[in-house]
Amino acid sequence: MIETDILIIGAGPTGLFAVFEAGLLKLKCHILDALPQPGGQLSELYPKKPIYDIPGFPEVLAGDLVDNLMEQIKQFEPGFTLGERAETIEKQEDGTFIVTSNEGTEFHAKVIAIAGGLGSFEPRKPLIDGINFYEDKGVKYFIKNPEEFRNKRVVIAGGGDSALDWSIFLADVASEVTLVHRRNEFRGALDSVEKVQELKDAGKIRMITPAEVVGINGAEHVESIDLDENGAHRKIDCDYFIPLFGLTPKLGPIGNWGLEIEKNAIKVNNALDYQTNIPGIFAIGDINTYPGKLKLILCGFHEATLMCQAAYQIINPGKRYVLKYTTVSGVDGFDGTRKEAPKAVVKAIN
């Protein structure tokens, strides 16, 4: 069982920043997320798109913001359990919680912070007969370990950033990469589109457009897929089929935890600390709702800060915390490192 002060459910920007604010209070965090990498929507949906409303950054790419947050929290050594979804929660007699993931991993935490963005993300699955049978038998909706595709024949379907980026990456890993899209035009970052064109011209990516995967074949594992290409049918031999059609946000099992839900969001007390109707469980970021709620990253940062102050009081009842500015106190990491401003030198001037 994984022990922690705060279990943060959701590794998006709000959840990541909560680690930093908790670290300043000497609170240890562990992050649980259903996606295979940190960053939430920023990493999965638009890593190369600019964001213009982060204070201090006139423009920052979504993926770079995630990288910066990961660097900022590195001092506090958070634990990560990725690719698993929070399934059940049990409140203990002492007020702590045990959360179990869909893979059976157990977490024991004094406080729960739900920072799941718009909820747990489920892949948009193509409407292909029998596709469920081939899941984990050659059909993949996420790429967790690219080495799994080393020297394999891979078919990727999709027309967005994920399909383009993984086609580019796997061109140097897989023995054969085929990119299928139902249109001739791709909706993605210009440099990704141009790179795919370059790899296609070099014979490293086979592109089939406009076309659609309509069938999967194989006894116990994917052996080939059926294509509908302008009304003509053809078969492509392959070892893996990776449909990358985006993600659908769902509240998921958290909706069955007894929390007060309004329009698929968790109601919180925004007048104080963003706590839910269950003491010790907070909701921060896009997943919560309250009067005047704005679904902005910078608002999530604010909510995470106040949540951590309240969590400190729950974990350390009766203990007073004196707020200090980091410019004065510095930042002491759990890894033994320290960041601080250069100290002023008192010296006479002759």
C-alpha positions as CSV (number, residue, x, y, z in Angstrom):
1,M,0.0,0.0,0.0
2,I,1.3,3.5,-0.9
3,E,1.3,5.9,2.0
4,T,1.1,9.6,1.5
5,D,-0.2,12.8,3.1
6,I,-2.2,13.9,0.1
7,L,-3.4,11.7,-2.7
8,I,-3.9,13.9,-5.8
9,I,-6.2,12.3,-8.4
10,G,-5.2,13.9,-11.7
11,A,-1.8,14.8,-13.1
12,G,-2.9,17.9,-15.0
13,P,-1.4,21.4,-14.3
14,T,-3.6,22.0,-11.2
15,G,-2.6,18.6,-9.7
16,L,1.0,19.2,-10.4
17,F,1.1,22.7,-8.9
18,A,-0.7,21.3,-5.8
19,V,2.5,19.2,-5.2
20,F,4.6,22.4,-5.0
21,E,2.2,24.2,-2.6
22,A,2.0,21.0,-0.4
23,G,5.8,20.7,-0.5
24,L,6.2,24.2,0.9
25,L,4.1,23.0,3.9
26,K,6.2,19.8,4.2
27,L,3.3,17.6,3.0
28,K,4.1,14.6,0.9
29,C,2.0,13.9,-2.3
30,H,1.3,11.0,-4.6
31,I,-0.4,11.5,-7.9
32,L,-2.7,9.0,-9.6
33,D,-3.8,9.4,-13.2
34,A,-5.5,7.3,-15.8
35,L,-3.4,8.7,-18.6
36,P,0.1,7.2,-19.2
37,Q,2.0,10.5,-18.7
38,P,1.7,13.7,-16.5
39,G,0.1,16.8,-17.9
40,G,-3.6,15.8,-18.5
41,Q,-5.2,17.5,-21.5
42,L,-2.1,19.6,-22.0
43,S,0.1,16.6,-22.8
44,E,-2.5,14.4,-24.4
45,L,-4.6,16.8,-26.5
46,Y,-2.5,19.9,-27.4
47,P,1.1,19.8,-26.2
48,K,2.3,22.0,-29.1
49,K,-0.4,24.6,-28.8
50,P,0.4,28.0,-27.1
51,I,-1.4,29.2,-24.0
52,Y,-1.6,33.0,-23.5
53,D,-3.2,33.5,-20.0
54,I,-0.5,32.0,-17.7
55,P,0.8,34.9,-15.5
56,G,4.4,35.8,-16.3
57,F,4.3,33.9,-19.6
58,P,3.1,36.0,-22.6
59,E,3.1,32.7,-24.5
60,V,3.9,29.2,-23.4
61,L,3.4,25.9,-25.2
62,A,1.2,23.5,-23.3
63,G,3.8,20.8,-23.3
64,D,6.5,23.3,-22.0
65,L,4.2,24.4,-19.2
66,V,3.9,20.7,-18.1
67,D,7.7,20.4,-18.3
68,N,8.2,23.5,-16.2
69,L,5.7,22.3,-13.6
70,M,7.5,18.9,-13.4
71,E,10.8,20.7,-12.9
72,Q,9.3,22.9,-10.2
73,I,8.0,20.0,-8.2
74,K,11.0,17.7,-8.6
75,Q,12.4,18.9,-5.3
76,F,9.4,17.5,-3.5
77,E,9.8,14.0,-4.9
78,P,6.1,13.2,-5.6
79,G,5.2,9.6,-6.3
80,F,3.4,8.8,-9.6
81,T,1.0,6.0,-10.5
82,L,0.1,6.5,-14.1
83,G,-2.2,4.5,-16.4
84,E,-4.5,3.6,-13.5
85,R,-7.9,5.0,-12.6
86,A,-9.2,5.7,-9.1
87,E,-12.0,3.2,-8.6
88,T,-13.1,3.0,-5.0
89,I,-12.7,4.9,-1.8
90,E,-13.1,3.9,1.9
91,K,-13.0,6.3,4.8
92,Q,-11.3,4.9,7.8
93,E,-12.2,5.3,11.4
94,D,-9.3,7.7,12.0
95,G,-10.6,10.0,9.1
96,T,-8.0,8.9,6.6
97,F,-8.8,7.3,3.2
98,I,-7.9,4.1,1.3
99,V,-8.3,4.5,-2.5
100,T,-8.0,1.5,-4.8
101,S,-7.3,1.8,-8.5
102,N,-8.8,-0.3,-11.3
103,E,-5.5,-2.3,-11.3
104,G,-5.8,-3.1,-7.5
105,T,-3.2,-0.6,-6.3
106,E,-4.0,0.7,-2.9
107,F,-3.3,4.2,-1.6
108,H,-3.6,5.3,2.1
109,A,-3.9,9.1,2.4
110,K,-4.8,11.6,5.0
111,V,-6.4,13.9,2.5
112,I,-7.7,13.4,-1.1
113,A,-7.5,16.2,-3.7
114,I,-9.5,15.4,-6.8
115,A,-7.8,17.4,-9.6
116,G,-9.1,15.3,-12.5
117,G,-9.7,18.1,-15.0
118,L,-12.9,17.2,-16.8
119,G,-12.8,13.8,-15.3
120,S,-11.0,10.6,-16.2
121,F,-10.4,10.4,-20.0
122,E,-11.7,7.5,-21.9
123,P,-10.4,6.9,-25.5
124,R,-12.8,7.4,-28.3
125,K,-13.1,4.0,-29.8
126,P,-13.8,3.4,-33.5
127,L,-17.0,1.5,-34.2
128,I,-15.4,-1.7,-35.4
129,D,-17.0,-5.1,-34.7
130,G,-15.0,-7.2,-32.2
131,I,-12.5,-4.4,-31.3
132,N,-13.0,-5.1,-27.6
133,F,-11.7,-8.7,-28.1
134,Y,-8.4,-7.3,-29.4
135,E,-7.7,-4.8,-26.7
136,D,-4.3,-5.6,-25.2
137,K,-4.0,-8.2,-28.0
138,G,-2.7,-5.7,-30.6
139,V,-5.2,-2.8,-30.2
140,K,-3.8,0.1,-28.2
141,Y,-5.5,3.4,-27.4
142,F,-2.4,4.8,-25.5
143,I,1.3,4.3,-26.1
144,K,3.0,3.7,-22.7
145,N,6.1,1.9,-23.8
146,P,7.2,2.6,-27.4
147,E,9.7,-0.2,-27.2
148,E,6.8,-2.6,-27.3
149,F,6.5,-1.7,-31.0
150,R,10.2,-2.3,-31.8
151,N,10.5,-4.1,-35.2
152,K,6.7,-4.5,-35.4
153,R,4.2,-3.6,-38.1
154,V,2.0,-0.7,-36.8
155,V,-1.1,0.9,-38.2
156,I,-2.1,4.2,-36.7
157,A,-5.5,5.8,-37.4
158,G,-6.3,9.4,-36.8
159,G,-5.7,12.9,-38.1
160,G,-4.7,15.0,-35.1
161,D,-1.5,15.8,-33.2
162,S,-1.3,12.4,-31.4
163,A,-1.6,10.4,-34.6
164,L,1.0,12.6,-36.3
165,D,3.5,12.7,-33.4
166,W,3.4,9.0,-32.7
167,S,3.7,8.2,-36.4
168,I,6.9,10.3,-36.5
169,F,8.3,8.7,-33.3
170,L,7.5,5.1,-34.3
171,A,9.0,5.6,-37.7
172,D,12.4,4.9,-36.1
173,V,11.1,2.1,-33.8
174,A,8.7,0.0,-35.8
175,S,9.6,-2.0,-38.8
176,E,6.6,-0.5,-40.7
177,V,4.3,2.4,-39.9
178,T,1.1,3.0,-41.8
179,L,-0.9,6.1,-41.1
180,V,-4.6,6.0,-42.0
181,H,-7.0,9.0,-42.0
182,R,-10.5,9.4,-43.4
183,R,-9.5,12.8,-44.9
184,N,-6.6,14.0,-46.9
185,E,-6.1,17.0,-44.6
186,F,-4.6,16.6,-41.1
187,R,-5.4,18.9,-38.2
188,G,-2.2,19.3,-36.3
189,A,0.9,21.4,-35.7
190,L,2.5,22.5,-39.0
191,D,5.9,21.1,-38.1
192,S,4.4,17.7,-37.4
193,V,2.5,17.7,-40.7
194,E,5.6,18.7,-42.6
195,K,7.7,16.0,-40.8
196,V,5.2,13.3,-41.7
197,Q,5.3,14.4,-45.3
198,E,9.1,14.2,-45.2
199,L,9.0,10.7,-43.7
200,K,6.4,9.6,-46.3
201,D,8.6,10.9,-49.1
202,A,11.5,9.0,-47.6
203,G,9.5,5.8,-47.5
204,K,9.5,5.6,-43.7
205,I,5.8,6.1,-43.3
206,R,3.1,4.7,-45.5
207,M,0.1,7.0,-45.7
208,I,-3.4,5.9,-46.8
209,T,-5.9,8.7,-47.2
210,P,-8.8,9.1,-47.5
211,A,-9.5,5.7,-45.9
212,E,-11.0,4.1,-42.8
213,V,-10.3,1.0,-40.8
214,V,-13.4,-1.1,-40.8
215,G,-12.3,-4.5,-39.5
216,I,-9.7,-6.4,-37.5
217,N,-8.5,-9.9,-38.1
218,G,-6.5,-12.5,-36.1
219,A,-7.1,-15.6,-34.0
220,E,-5.6,-14.5,-30.7
221,H,-3.8,-11.3,-31.7
222,V,-4.1,-8.6,-34.4
223,E,-2.8,-10.0,-37.6
224,S,-4.3,-7.6,-40.1
225,I,-6.9,-4.8,-40.5
226,D,-9.5,-4.2,-43.2
227,L,-9.6,-0.8,-45.0
228,D,-12.3,1.0,-46.8
229,E,-10.5,3.2,-49.3
230,N,-12.9,5.2,-51.4
231,G,-15.3,2.3,-51.5
232,A,-12.6,-0.2,-52.3
233,H,-11.6,-2.8,-49.7
234,R,-8.1,-3.9,-49.0
235,K,-6.3,-5.8,-46.2
236,I,-3.1,-4.5,-44.4
237,D,-1.0,-7.0,-42.5
238,C,0.1,-5.6,-39.1
239,D,0.9,-6.5,-35.5
240,Y,-0.7,-3.5,-33.9
241,F,-3.6,-1.2,-34.6
242,I,-3.5,2.1,-32.7
243,P,-6.6,4.3,-33.2
244,L,-5.9,7.8,-31.9
245,F,-9.2,9.6,-32.1
246,G,-8.9,11.7,-29.0
247,L,-10.4,11.3,-25.5
248,T,-13.8,11.7,-24.0
249,P,-14.0,13.1,-20.5
250,K,-16.1,11.2,-18.0
251,L,-16.5,11.7,-14.2
252,G,-16.0,7.9,-14.0
253,P,-16.2,5.9,-10.7
254,I,-15.6,9.1,-8.7
255,G,-19.2,9.9,-9.4
256,N,-20.2,7.0,-7.1
257,W,-18.2,8.2,-4.1
258,G,-21.1,10.0,-2.5
259,L,-19.9,13.5,-3.5
260,E,-22.4,16.2,-4.4
261,I,-22.5,16.4,-8.2
262,E,-23.9,19.2,-10.3
263,K,-23.8,19.0,-14.1
264,N,-21.0,16.4,-14.1
265,A,-18.8,18.5,-11.8
266,I,-18.1,18.2,-8.0
267,K,-19.6,20.9,-5.8
268,V,-17.2,22.6,-3.4
269,N,-17.1,25.3,-0.8
270,N,-15.3,28.1,-2.6
271,A,-15.8,30.5,0.3
272,L,-13.2,28.7,2.3
273,D,-11.1,25.8,0.9
274,Y,-12.7,24.0,-2.0
275,Q,-13.6,21.1,0.2
276,T,-16.5,18.8,-1.0
277,N,-19.4,17.6,1.1
278,I,-17.1,14.8,2.5
279,P,-14.6,16.3,5.0
280,G,-11.0,15.6,3.9
281,I,-11.9,15.3,0.2
282,F,-11.2,18.4,-1.9
283,A,-11.9,19.1,-5.6
284,I,-9.7,21.6,-7.5
285,G,-9.4,22.7,-11.1
286,D,-11.9,22.1,-13.9
287,I,-13.6,19.2,-12.1
288,N,-15.2,21.4,-9.5
289,T,-18.1,23.8,-9.6
290,Y,-19.2,26.8,-7.5
291,P,-20.9,30.1,-8.1
292,G,-18.7,32.2,-10.5
293,K,-16.5,29.2,-11.4
294,L,-14.0,29.8,-14.3
295,K,-12.4,26.8,-15.9
296,L,-8.9,28.4,-16.3
297,I,-5.5,26.9,-15.4
298,L,-4.6,30.0,-13.3
299,C,-7.8,29.6,-11.3
300,G,-6.8,26.0,-10.6
301,F,-3.5,27.2,-9.3
302,H,-5.3,29.5,-6.8
303,E,-7.6,26.7,-5.7
304,A,-4.7,24.3,-5.2
305,T,-2.9,26.8,-3.0
306,L,-5.9,27.3,-0.6
307,M,-6.6,23.6,-0.6
308,C,-3.1,22.8,0.6
309,Q,-3.5,25.3,3.5
310,A,-6.7,23.5,4.6
311,A,-5.1,20.1,4.1
312,Y,-2.3,21.2,6.4
313,Q,-4.8,21.9,9.2
314,I,-6.4,18.5,8.8
315,I,-3.1,16.7,8.9
316,N,-1.6,18.9,11.6
317,P,-4.6,19.8,13.9
318,G,-3.9,22.7,16.2
319,K,-0.6,23.4,14.6
320,R,-0.2,27.0,13.4
321,Y,1.5,27.6,10.0
322,V,3.2,30.9,9.5
323,L,3.0,32.0,5.9
324,K,6.4,33.0,4.5
325,Y,7.2,34.3,1.1
326,T,9.5,32.1,-0.9
327,T,11.7,35.1,-1.7
328,V,12.4,35.2,2.1
329,S,12.2,31.6,3.3
330,G,13.6,29.9,0.2
331,V,12.4,26.4,-0.8
332,D,13.7,23.3,0.9
333,G,13.1,20.1,-1.1
334,F,12.6,16.7,0.3
335,D,15.6,15.6,-1.7
336,G,17.9,17.8,0.4
337,T,18.2,20.6,-2.1
338,R,17.6,24.3,-1.3
339,K,16.6,27.2,-3.4
340,E,17.1,30.7,-2.0
341,A,17.7,34.3,-3.1
342,P,21.3,35.6,-2.7
343,K,21.7,37.1,0.7
344,A,22.4,40.8,1.0
345,V,25.9,41.7,2.1
346,V,26.5,44.4,4.6
347,K,29.6,46.3,3.7
348,A,30.7,49.8,4.1
349,I,31.5,51.9,1.0
350,N,34.7,54.0,1.4
